[in-house]
Amino acid sequence: MFYKPTYKKSAFRVKKPIRSFRDLEVYQRTLQYSAEIMTKIIPLLEGNSPIKDKLIECCLKIPESIAASHSRRFEAGDEIKTLDEALEACNRVVVYLEQARDIFVKEIEDKAGCEDLIKRYILIRRKIFNLYKAWKRFPGYGRETIPTA
């Protein structure tokens, strides 16, 4: 009789190596989310509302900050500051989306779309923060070097 071993399935997947900022998942997703905001949410906002301008500015700033921080990751801690800006911009996008949803959006489907984007921005903020923590672990970013015995 032929014996077939059973393997435990896990969520682990081999990831592609990061060669440029375009390979970062957080960059790809924030770029996608900003395109969704520009095509689906911004047309719902009326006239020259200040929320509209601020939402456009913040959602476009996040992928830009991630790209800038990736290019500065070998400099003297500069990338941490730009990742901080991306984290702050994520929070601002959530605030502006909630305000736009509550003030301007009237259709139930559009409100559900706003709510979905809010949840995705909260999740991607956590992923950016994990990238922030991973980059801080590299030597030279304020972490003491471990002496060898």
C-alpha positions as CSV (number, residue, x, y, z in Angstrom):
1,M,0.0,0.0,0.0
2,F,1.3,3.5,-0.9
3,Y,1.5,5.9,2.0
4,K,0.8,9.6,1.2
5,P,2.0,11.9,4.0
6,T,-0.3,14.8,5.0
7,Y,1.1,18.2,5.3
8,K,-0.2,21.0,7.4
9,K,-1.4,23.9,5.3
10,S,-0.4,27.4,6.4
11,A,-0.8,30.9,5.2
12,F,2.9,31.2,4.5
13,R,3.9,32.2,1.0
14,V,7.3,32.9,-0.5
15,K,7.4,36.5,-1.3
16,K,9.2,38.1,-4.2
17,P,12.5,39.9,-3.4
18,I,12.2,43.7,-3.0
19,R,14.2,45.3,-5.7
20,S,12.4,48.7,-5.9
21,F,9.7,50.5,-4.1
22,R,7.2,49.2,-6.7
23,D,7.7,45.7,-5.2
24,L,6.5,46.8,-1.8
25,E,2.9,45.6,-1.1
26,V,2.1,48.8,0.9
27,Y,3.1,50.9,-2.1
28,Q,1.0,48.9,-4.5
29,R,-2.1,48.9,-2.3
30,T,-1.9,52.6,-1.4
31,L,-1.6,53.4,-5.1
32,Q,-4.6,51.3,-5.9
33,Y,-6.6,52.9,-3.0
34,S,-5.7,56.4,-4.2
35,A,-6.9,55.6,-7.7
36,E,-10.2,54.3,-6.2
37,I,-10.6,57.5,-4.2
38,M,-10.0,59.6,-7.3
39,T,-12.4,57.7,-9.5
40,K,-15.2,56.8,-7.1
41,I,-15.2,59.2,-4.1
42,I,-14.0,62.5,-5.5
43,P,-16.8,62.7,-8.1
44,L,-19.4,62.4,-5.3
45,L,-18.1,65.5,-3.5
46,E,-19.7,68.7,-4.4
47,G,-18.0,71.8,-5.8
48,N,-14.9,73.2,-4.2
49,S,-15.2,71.6,-0.8
50,P,-12.1,71.8,1.4
51,I,-12.5,68.1,2.2
52,K,-12.1,67.3,-1.5
53,D,-8.8,69.1,-1.8
54,K,-7.4,67.7,1.4
55,L,-8.5,64.1,0.6
56,I,-6.8,64.4,-2.8
57,E,-3.6,65.7,-1.3
58,C,-3.4,63.0,1.4
59,C,-4.3,60.0,-0.7
60,L,-1.7,60.9,-3.3
61,K,1.0,61.7,-0.7
62,I,1.0,58.2,0.9
63,P,2.5,56.2,-2.1
64,E,4.9,59.1,-2.7
65,S,6.1,59.0,0.9
66,I,6.6,55.2,0.7
67,A,8.6,55.6,-2.5
68,A,10.8,58.3,-1.0
69,S,11.4,56.4,2.2
70,H,12.5,53.3,0.2
71,S,15.0,55.4,-1.7
72,R,16.4,56.9,1.6
73,R,16.5,53.6,3.6
74,F,20.2,53.5,3.7
75,E,20.7,57.1,4.8
76,A,20.9,58.3,8.4
77,G,17.3,57.5,9.5
78,D,15.6,59.8,7.0
79,E,13.3,57.0,5.8
80,I,11.7,56.7,9.3
81,K,10.6,60.4,9.1
82,T,9.0,59.9,5.6
83,L,7.3,56.7,6.8
84,D,5.9,58.7,9.8
85,E,4.4,61.1,7.2
86,A,2.8,58.2,5.4
87,L,1.3,56.9,8.7
88,E,0.0,60.4,9.4
89,A,-1.5,60.7,5.9
90,C,-3.3,57.4,6.4
91,N,-5.0,58.7,9.5
92,R,-5.9,61.9,7.7
93,V,-7.4,60.0,4.8
94,V,-9.6,58.0,7.2
95,V,-10.8,61.2,8.8
96,Y,-11.6,62.9,5.4
97,L,-13.3,59.8,4.1
98,E,-15.5,59.6,7.3
99,Q,-16.3,63.3,6.9
100,A,-17.1,63.0,3.2
101,R,-19.3,59.9,3.9
102,D,-21.2,61.7,6.6
103,I,-21.6,65.1,4.8
104,F,-21.7,64.5,1.1
105,V,-22.5,60.9,0.2
106,K,-26.2,60.2,0.0
107,E,-26.5,56.7,-1.6
108,I,-26.2,53.6,0.5
109,E,-23.9,51.9,-2.0
110,D,-21.5,54.8,-2.0
111,K,-21.5,55.0,1.8
112,A,-20.6,51.3,1.8
113,G,-17.8,52.0,-0.6
114,C,-16.5,54.7,1.7
115,E,-16.7,52.3,4.7
116,D,-14.8,49.7,2.8
117,L,-12.0,52.2,1.9
118,I,-11.8,53.3,5.5
119,K,-11.3,49.7,6.7
120,R,-8.6,49.1,4.0
121,Y,-6.8,52.3,5.0
122,I,-6.8,51.3,8.6
123,L,-5.3,47.9,7.6
124,I,-2.7,49.3,5.3
125,R,-1.7,51.7,8.1
126,R,-0.9,48.7,10.3
127,K,1.2,47.2,7.4
128,I,3.1,50.5,7.0
129,F,3.8,50.5,10.7
130,N,5.1,46.9,10.5
131,L,7.5,48.1,7.7
132,Y,8.5,51.0,9.9
133,K,9.3,48.5,12.7
134,A,11.2,46.2,10.3
135,W,13.4,49.0,9.0
136,K,14.1,50.2,12.5
137,R,15.6,46.8,13.3
138,F,18.4,47.3,10.8
139,P,21.7,48.3,12.4
140,G,22.3,52.1,12.5
141,Y,18.8,53.2,13.2
142,G,19.1,53.8,16.9
143,R,19.4,50.2,17.9
144,E,22.4,49.3,20.0
145,T,24.8,46.9,18.4
146,I,25.0,43.6,20.2
147,P,28.5,42.9,21.4
148,T,30.0,39.6,20.5
149,A,31.6,37.6,23.3
